[in-house]
């Protein structure tokens, strides 16, 4: 069977449309983010809750870092930051029952500090599987110990 110019052109158009549809399916701007909330401490406690956080590669997440404690806290993991693509990070505040964005940052994140009573949102896509066991808060307490020394450590698993 010989292909004519018309058949070849038709095949190219069909392949182009099919690949365009496949690309649109992976368009991160059209994904609804999966919300994951991590509490950074609570009054009198230095801890991440949950202590282990799980993600899947290729999905868009909105990681909500909520500080309901009386102290500022860091969310620091250099290993995790190397395994994700950051779409943006936002500083948010609840006003009249609604979340209001106060600032937005773009580019790689290695550490986010959240002050007492506030939240931050880290919009990210995990791009590599693995474990980040270096999640910690390195803020120092009055006794000279870091919050990590007092138990504010955790693990992030990307499947």
N, CA, C and O of each residue as an XYZ file, in Angstrom:
636
protein
N       0.858     -1.172      0.000
C       0.000      0.000      0.000
C       0.897      1.224      0.000
O       1.843      1.312      0.782
N       0.602      2.146     -0.861
C       1.384      3.378     -0.922
C       0.605      4.486     -0.256
O      -0.610      4.609     -0.409
N       1.339      5.286      0.484
C       0.719      6.426      1.148
C       0.768      7.621      0.228
O       1.805      7.931     -0.357
N      -0.322      8.267      0.110
C      -0.347      9.500     -0.671
C      -0.044     10.657      0.256
O      -0.042     10.509      1.478
N       0.207     11.787     -0.325
C       0.473     12.995      0.457
C      -0.700     13.272      1.398
O      -0.500     13.657      2.550
N      -1.906     13.075      0.909
C      -3.110     13.338      1.698
C      -3.175     12.397      2.910
O      -3.530     12.840      4.002
N      -2.843     11.115      2.742
C      -2.844     10.154      3.845
C      -1.780     10.519      4.879
O      -2.017     10.473      6.086
N      -0.597     10.884      4.367
C       0.494     11.263      5.280
C       0.121     12.506      6.072
O       0.381     12.573      7.273
N      -0.476     13.481      5.425
C      -0.893     14.710      6.104
C      -1.973     14.402      7.138
O      -1.938     14.936      8.247
N      -2.925     13.553      6.786
C      -3.984     13.174      7.722
C      -3.427     12.459      8.940
O      -3.851     12.723     10.065
N      -2.476     11.554      8.724
C      -1.847     10.847      9.843
C      -1.096     11.813     10.739
O      -1.149     11.691     11.963
N      -0.395     12.774     10.146
C       0.347     13.759     10.935
C      -0.596     14.611     11.778
O      -0.298     14.908     12.934
N      -1.727     15.002     11.208
C      -2.706     15.811     11.953
C      -3.269     15.009     13.123
O      -3.392     15.532     14.230
N      -3.611     13.748     12.886
C      -4.158     12.901     13.952
C      -3.133     12.711     15.066
O      -3.471     12.810     16.246
N      -1.881     12.437     14.695
C      -0.831     12.283     15.704
C      -0.623     13.580     16.477
O      -0.419     13.559     17.691
N      -0.675     14.698     15.776
C      -0.507     15.995     16.444
C      -1.617     16.269     17.434
O      -1.367     16.747     18.541
N      -2.851     15.967     17.035
C      -3.981     16.164     17.947
C      -3.882     15.240     19.146
O      -4.144     15.657     20.274
N      -3.509     13.998     18.917
C      -3.393     13.035     20.020
C      -2.298     13.452     20.985
O      -2.487     13.364     22.198
N      -1.161     13.903     20.481
C      -0.085     14.307     21.396
C      -0.453     15.595     22.114
O      -0.065     15.779     23.268
N      -1.191     16.493     21.463
C      -1.650     17.715     22.128
C      -2.594     17.398     23.269
O      -2.529     18.039     24.318
N      -3.474     16.419     23.086
C      -4.396     16.013     24.151
C      -3.629     15.406     25.314
O      -3.965     15.633     26.477
N      -2.597     14.635     24.995
C      -1.786     14.025     26.060
C      -1.058     15.108     26.846
O      -0.951     15.020     28.069
N      -0.563     16.117     26.163
C       0.130     17.200     26.862
C      -0.834     17.983     27.745
O      -0.472     18.379     28.853
N      -2.059     18.210     27.269
C      -3.034     18.957     28.066
C      -3.396     18.202     29.338
O      -3.661     18.823     30.367
N      -3.412     16.868     29.285
C      -3.744     16.067     30.466
C      -2.713     16.272     31.571
O      -3.044     16.157     32.751
N      -1.478     16.573     31.207
C      -0.423     16.794     32.189
C      -0.202     18.257     32.516
O       0.784     18.597     33.169
N      -1.087     19.124     32.081
C      -0.952     20.567     32.295
C      -1.199     20.886     33.765
O      -2.327     20.786     34.248
N      -0.132     21.273     34.477
C      -0.246     21.539     35.915
C      -1.142     22.735     36.226
O      -1.695     22.824     37.322
N      -1.288     23.644     35.283
C      -2.139     24.805     35.541
C      -3.612     24.414     35.577
O      -4.454     25.190     36.028
N      -3.919     23.208     35.101
C      -5.320     22.748     35.094
C      -5.614     21.740     36.195
O      -6.769     21.355     36.383
N      -4.589     21.304     36.925
C      -4.798     20.348     38.011
C      -5.360     21.053     39.245
O      -4.983     22.183     39.554
N      -6.245     20.386     39.927
C      -6.697     20.862     41.231
C      -5.699     20.339     42.252
O      -5.445     19.136     42.300
N      -5.121     21.230     43.080
C      -4.100     20.750     44.016
C      -4.684     19.846     45.101
O      -5.823     20.019     45.536
N      -3.882     18.891     45.518
C      -4.226     18.030     46.645
C      -3.729     18.742     47.893
O      -2.543     19.053     47.996
N      -4.617     19.001     48.836
C      -4.223     19.728     50.048
C      -3.681     18.775     51.110
O      -4.296     17.761     51.440
N      -2.517     19.131     51.629
C      -1.893     18.405     52.733
C      -1.570     19.452     53.794
O      -0.857     20.416     53.517
N      -2.092     19.267     55.009
C      -1.859     20.225     56.089
C      -0.900     19.641     57.112
O      -1.050     18.499     57.547
N       0.087     20.444     57.487
C       1.038     20.072     58.529
C       0.976     21.149     59.603
O       1.164     22.332     59.320
N       0.710     20.730     60.834
C       0.723     21.660     61.957
C       2.147     21.774     62.475
O       2.808     20.771     62.745
N       2.606     23.007     62.610
C       3.944     23.279     63.118
C       3.816     23.619     64.593
O       3.598     24.775     64.958
N       3.949     22.631     65.417
C       3.845     22.840     66.858
C       2.425     23.100     67.320
O       1.495     23.248     66.527
N       2.298     23.148     68.621
C       1.057     23.510     69.294
C       1.502     24.158     70.600
O       2.666     24.018     70.974
N       0.625     24.859     71.304
C       1.085     25.531     72.523
C       1.838     24.576     73.458
O       1.295     23.570     73.912
N       3.093     24.916     73.728
C       3.923     24.123     74.625
C       4.601     22.916     74.006
O       5.355     22.229     74.696
N       4.361     22.625     72.716
C       4.942     21.448     72.070
C       5.675     21.856     70.802
O       5.201     22.693     70.034
N       6.841     21.250     70.597
C       7.610     21.445     69.372
C       7.556     20.138     68.595
O       8.278     19.188     68.898
N       6.672     20.103     67.566
C       6.481     18.885     66.797
C       5.850     19.217     65.447
O       5.216     20.259     65.278
N       6.037     18.309     64.492
C       5.306     18.352     63.234
C       4.168     17.353     63.354
O       4.371     16.229     63.813
N       2.982     17.752     62.947
C       1.851     16.821     62.965
C       1.156     16.889     61.607
O       0.566     17.913     61.263
N       1.222     15.814     60.842
C       1.803     14.518     61.169
C       3.333     14.552     61.091
O       3.922     15.452     60.493
N       3.941     13.573     61.697
C       5.401     13.463     61.727
C       5.942     12.895     60.415
O       7.086     13.163     60.047
N       5.127     12.114     59.713
C       5.503     11.602     58.391
C       4.496     12.133     57.373
O       3.285     12.040     57.571
N       5.016     12.689     56.286
C       4.193     13.280     55.234
C       4.441     12.494     53.957
O       5.589     12.200     53.621
N       3.358     12.146     53.232
C       3.491     11.346     52.014
C       2.965     12.097     50.800
O       1.941     12.779     50.854
N       3.711     11.946     49.686
C       3.347     12.543     48.408
C       3.559     11.517     47.306
O       4.210     10.493     47.511
N       2.993     11.809     46.114
C       3.224     11.006     44.918
C       3.812     11.907     43.844
O       3.441     13.075     43.724
N       4.732     11.353     43.066
C       5.339     12.136     41.998
C       4.287     12.515     40.949
O       3.320     11.791     40.713
N       4.515     13.673     40.334
C       3.682     14.107     39.220
C       2.354     14.728     39.579
O       1.608     15.118     38.681
N       2.026     14.838     40.848
C       0.759     15.440     41.266
C       1.014     16.803     41.895
O       2.030     17.017     42.556
N       0.080     17.715     41.680
C       0.175     19.054     42.253
C      -0.371     19.044     43.678
O      -1.481     18.575     43.928
N       0.426     19.569     44.605
C       0.028     19.644     46.013
C       0.044     21.086     46.501
O       0.843     21.911     46.058
N      -0.860     21.356     47.422
C      -0.811     22.591     48.199
C      -0.517     22.161     49.626
O      -1.400     21.714     50.357
N       0.760     22.311     50.005
C       1.202     21.957     51.346
C       0.933     23.149     52.253
O       1.561     24.199     52.113
N      -0.002     22.984     53.184
C      -0.381     24.061     54.099
C       0.392     23.873     55.392
O       0.232     22.871     56.089
N       1.233     24.851     55.701
C       2.038     24.836     56.928
C       1.363     25.793     57.899
O       1.390     27.009     57.709
N       0.759     25.232     58.939
C      -0.067     26.003     59.873
C       0.596     26.043     61.242
O       0.899     25.001     61.824
N       0.820     27.251     61.754
C       1.468     27.400     63.059
C       0.453     27.916     64.073
O       0.143     29.106     64.110
N      -0.056     27.005     64.891
C      -1.000     27.365     65.945
C      -0.314     27.472     67.306
O      -0.980     27.544     68.339
N       1.015     27.482     67.301
C       1.751     27.548     68.560
C       2.078     29.000     68.918
O       1.677     29.930     68.218
N       2.803     29.175     70.005
C       3.197     30.508     70.458
C       4.591     30.895     69.989
O       5.073     31.977     70.321
N       5.254     30.017     69.214
C       6.616     30.248     68.754
C       6.677     30.205     67.233
O       5.864     29.528     66.603
N       7.632     30.919     66.633
C       7.850     30.732     65.195
C       8.472     29.357     64.959
O       9.141     28.814     65.838
N       8.247     28.795     63.759
C       8.805     27.485     63.433
C       9.292     27.471     61.994
O       8.741     28.142     61.121
N      10.349     26.682     61.769
C      10.865     26.440     60.425
C      10.333     25.106     59.927
O      10.130     24.169     60.699
N      10.112     25.043     58.624
C       9.881     23.790     57.917
C      11.069     23.688     56.979
O      11.076     24.299     55.910
N      12.082     22.912     57.379
C      13.339     22.827     56.643
C      13.639     21.390     56.252
O      13.659     20.495     57.097
N      13.874     21.177     54.949
C      14.334     19.882     54.450
C      15.013     20.119     53.111
O      14.349     20.301     52.091
N      16.333     20.114     53.121
C      17.077     20.323     51.883
C      16.872     19.162     50.923
O      16.821     19.368     49.710
N      16.754     17.937     51.446
C      16.522     16.768     50.589
C      15.176     16.878     49.880
O      15.086     16.607     48.683
N      14.140     17.268     50.596
C      12.804     17.416     50.012
C      12.802     18.500     48.945
O      12.227     18.310     47.873
N      13.428     19.617     49.218
C      13.427     20.720     48.247
C      14.110     20.320     46.946
O      13.799     20.873     45.891
N      15.037     19.366     47.006
C      15.718     18.889     45.799
C      14.859     17.899     45.008
O      15.167     17.606     43.853
N      13.780     17.377     45.619
C      12.940     16.369     44.967
C      11.619     16.927     44.455
O      10.769     16.173     43.980
N      11.439     18.257     44.548
C      10.176     18.856     44.112
C      10.427     20.044     43.195
O      11.495     20.657     43.203
N       9.400     20.345     42.405
C       9.366     21.574     41.621
C       8.375     22.486     42.323
O       7.236     22.094     42.580
N       8.805     23.699     42.630
C       7.945     24.652     43.326
C       7.218     25.542     42.325
O       7.842     26.219     41.508
N       5.906     25.529     42.401
C       5.107     26.436     41.567
C       5.063     27.809     42.204
O       5.231     28.828     41.534
N       4.828     27.824     43.544
C       4.818     29.079     44.292
C       4.709     28.765     45.773
O       4.363     27.648     46.160
N       5.003     29.747     46.586
C       4.737     29.681     48.024
C       4.000     30.962     48.381
O       4.305     32.030     47.850
N       3.039     30.855     49.271
C       2.218     32.004     49.648
C       2.159     32.151     51.156
O       2.154     31.166     51.895
N       2.114     33.399     51.599
C       1.846     33.698     52.995
C       0.360     34.028     53.072
O      -0.133     34.879     52.332
N      -0.346     33.354     53.965
C      -1.788     33.548     54.056
C      -2.207     33.922     55.473
O      -1.485     33.688     56.442
N      -3.376     34.500     55.559
C      -3.956     34.866     56.850
C      -5.465     34.692     56.738
O      -6.045     34.964     55.687
N      -6.092     34.246     57.798
C      -7.542     34.104     57.796
C      -8.168     35.416     58.257
O      -7.874     35.910     59.346
N      -9.024     35.965     57.423
C      -9.757     37.191     57.741
C     -11.230     36.945     57.469
O     -11.606     36.544     56.368
N     -12.044     37.181     58.454
C     -13.487     36.984     58.329
C     -13.827     35.592     57.784
O     -14.741     35.440     56.974
N     -13.077     34.575     58.242
C     -13.336     33.207     57.843
C     -12.804     32.817     56.478
O     -12.997     31.681     56.045
N     -12.132     33.744     55.785
C     -11.598     33.445     54.461
C     -10.084     33.566     54.477
O      -9.525     34.408     55.180
N      -9.424     32.714     53.694
C      -7.974     32.770     53.565
C      -7.605     33.893     52.594
O      -8.105     33.946     51.470
N      -6.726     34.784     53.042
C      -6.284     35.914     52.236
C      -4.783     35.758     51.995
O      -4.027     35.507     52.934
N      -4.354     35.903     50.755
C      -2.932     35.812     50.418
C      -2.276     37.168     50.647
O      -2.713     38.182     50.102
N      -1.213     37.174     51.468
C      -0.499     38.414     51.777
C       0.754     38.580     50.924
O       1.156     39.707     50.634
N       1.374     37.476     50.519
C       2.574     37.526     49.686
C       2.721     36.205     48.949
O       2.230     35.165     49.387
N       3.419     36.281     47.803
C       3.635     35.086     46.996
C       5.092     35.070     46.540
O       5.644     36.104     46.163
N       5.712     33.886     46.579
C       7.112     33.725     46.197
C       7.209     32.642     45.137
O       6.439     31.682     45.144
N       8.158     32.801     44.227
C       8.368     31.818     43.166
C       9.808     31.323     43.238
O      10.687     32.026     43.738
N      10.046     30.120     42.743
C      11.392     29.571     42.712
C      11.607     28.536     43.798
O      10.705     28.253     44.586
N      12.801     27.974     43.837
C      13.096     26.905     44.798
C      12.977     27.363     46.255
O      13.355     28.485     46.593
N      12.456     26.499     47.095
C      12.334     26.757     48.531
C      13.168     25.731     49.272
O      13.149     24.549     48.931
N      13.894     26.170     50.276
C      14.641     25.230     51.123
C      14.144     25.276     52.554
O      14.240     24.297     53.295
N      13.615     26.423     52.929
C      13.187     26.604     54.314
C      12.075     27.644     54.328
O      12.163     28.683     53.673
N      11.034     27.342     55.085
C       9.936     28.301     55.250
C       9.743     28.509     56.743
O       9.623     27.546     57.500
N       9.713     29.768     57.166
C       9.457     30.098     58.563
C       8.033     30.626     58.662
O       7.629     31.503     57.899
N       7.280     30.080     59.611
C       5.898     30.503     59.806
C       5.768     31.032     61.231
O       6.106     30.349     62.198
N       5.276     32.250     61.337
C       5.133     32.890     62.637
C       3.870     32.416     63.350
O       2.949     31.906     62.712
N       3.825     32.584     64.677
C       2.670     32.124     65.460
C       1.352     32.687     64.929
O       1.229     33.883     64.664
N       0.381     31.803     64.784
C      -0.952     32.210     64.356
C      -1.121     32.363     62.854
O      -2.197     32.755     62.403
N      -0.099     32.069     62.067
C      -0.169     32.245     60.621
C       0.032     30.937     59.882
O       0.374     29.913     60.473
N      -0.188     30.995     58.572
C      -0.012     29.835     57.708
C       0.740     30.231     56.451
O       0.746     31.396     56.052
N       1.367     29.254     55.840
C       1.998     29.416     54.536
C       1.533     28.264     53.662
O       1.268     27.168     54.154
N       1.437     28.515     52.375
C       1.060     27.482     51.418
C       2.207     27.299     50.443
O       2.691     28.270     49.862
N       2.646     26.064     50.260
C       3.717     25.732     49.335
C       3.105     24.861     48.246
O       2.773     23.701     48.487
N       2.956     25.415     47.058
C       2.396     24.697     45.919
C       3.557     24.009     45.216
O       4.486     24.677     44.761
N       3.517     22.679     45.121
C       4.669     21.935     44.609
C       4.240     20.674     43.883
O       3.125     20.179     44.043
N       5.175     20.171     43.072
C       4.993     18.905     42.379
C       6.224     18.050     42.664
O       7.325     18.422     42.258
N       6.074     16.914     43.352
C       7.211     16.015     43.543
C       7.662     15.459     42.192
O       6.845     14.975     41.408
N       8.965     15.532     41.930
C       9.502     15.068     40.649
C      10.458     13.885     40.808
O      10.902     13.323     39.806
N      10.780     13.500     42.023
C      11.660     12.356     42.274
C      11.153     11.598     43.489
O      10.733     12.200     44.477
N      11.193     10.284     43.410
C      10.769      9.446     44.540
C      11.922      9.303     45.528
O      13.094      9.387     45.161
N      11.561      9.086     46.781
C      12.575      8.862     47.806
C      12.090      9.301     49.177
O      10.921      9.635     49.371
N      13.018      9.292     50.118
C      12.728      9.686     51.502
C      13.610     10.862     51.886
O      14.813     10.874     51.622
N      12.995     11.835     52.505
C      13.736     12.963     53.082
C      13.612     12.834     54.592
O      12.540     13.048     55.156
N      14.709     12.486     55.237
C      14.694     12.267     56.689
C      15.265     13.463     57.447
O      15.507     13.381     58.651
N      15.481     14.573     56.742
C      16.096     15.745     57.370
C      15.100     16.858     57.698
O      15.512     17.996     57.922
N      13.786     16.553     57.731
C      12.793     17.558     58.094
C      13.014     17.970     59.542
O      13.068     17.126     60.436
N      13.144     19.285     59.768
C      13.439     19.768     61.118
C      13.084     21.247     61.251
O      12.846     21.949     60.269
N      13.059     21.687     62.506
C      12.931     23.098     62.859
C      14.168     23.452     63.684
O      14.378     22.909     64.768
N      14.981     24.364     63.160
C      16.242     24.724     63.823
C      16.172     26.009     64.639
O      17.210     26.572     64.987
N      14.977     26.478     64.947
C      14.861     27.658     65.799
C      15.327     27.290     67.202
O      15.007     26.215     67.711
N      16.082     28.185     67.819
C      16.612     27.922     69.167
C      15.662     28.466     70.231
O      15.127     29.569     70.123
N      15.479     27.651     71.253
C      14.693     28.055     72.418
C      15.586     28.817     73.390
O      16.795     28.913     73.181
N      15.000     29.350     74.437
C      15.745     30.119     75.445
C      16.842     29.288     76.110
O      17.843     29.839     76.569
N      16.660     27.955     76.168
C      17.660     27.091     76.802
C      18.825     26.749     75.863
O      19.727     26.007     76.252
N      18.817     27.282     74.632
C      19.891     27.046     73.680
C      19.693     25.826     72.805
O      20.457     25.622     71.860
N      18.684     25.001     73.091
C      18.389     23.834     72.275
C      17.490     24.238     71.107
O      16.648     25.128     71.223
N      17.694     23.559     69.984
C      16.808     23.822     68.850
C      15.493     23.075     69.060
O      15.408     22.151     69.868
N      14.481     23.493     68.323
C      13.206     22.773     68.377
C      13.395     21.336     67.889
O      12.718     20.425     68.365
N      14.330     21.129     66.925
C      14.638     19.759     66.473
C      15.194     18.927     67.620
O      14.856     17.751     67.753
N      16.055     19.537     68.461
C      16.587     18.830     69.630
C      15.463     18.413     70.576
O      15.594     17.433     71.309
N      14.369     19.152     70.558
C      13.226     18.889     71.436
C      12.161     18.023     70.757
O      11.058     17.866     71.281
N      12.499     17.455     69.576
C      11.591     16.518     68.940
C      10.910     17.003     67.673
O      10.123     16.263     67.082
N      11.189     18.229     67.238
C      10.513     18.745     66.043
C      11.298     18.334     64.801
O      11.994     19.133     64.173
N      11.152     17.050     64.478
C      11.758     16.449     63.304
C      10.690     15.612     62.603
O       9.646     15.314     63.183
N      10.952     15.244     61.380
C       9.991     14.420     60.657
C      10.591     13.806     59.418
O      11.783     13.934     59.141
N       9.724     13.132     58.677
C      10.144     12.426     57.463
C       9.134     12.706     56.368
O       7.929     12.778     56.611
N       9.655     12.862     55.145
C       8.797     13.056     53.975
C       9.070     11.907     53.013
O      10.220     11.631     52.673
N       7.998     11.238     52.576
C       8.108     10.102     51.676
C       7.430     10.485     50.354
O       6.279     10.919     50.332
N       8.172     10.312     49.260
C       7.623     10.547     47.928
C       7.644      9.224     47.174
O       8.696      8.611     46.995
N       6.469      8.797     46.737
C       6.351      7.513     46.005
C       6.129      7.761     44.532
O       6.006      6.812     43.757
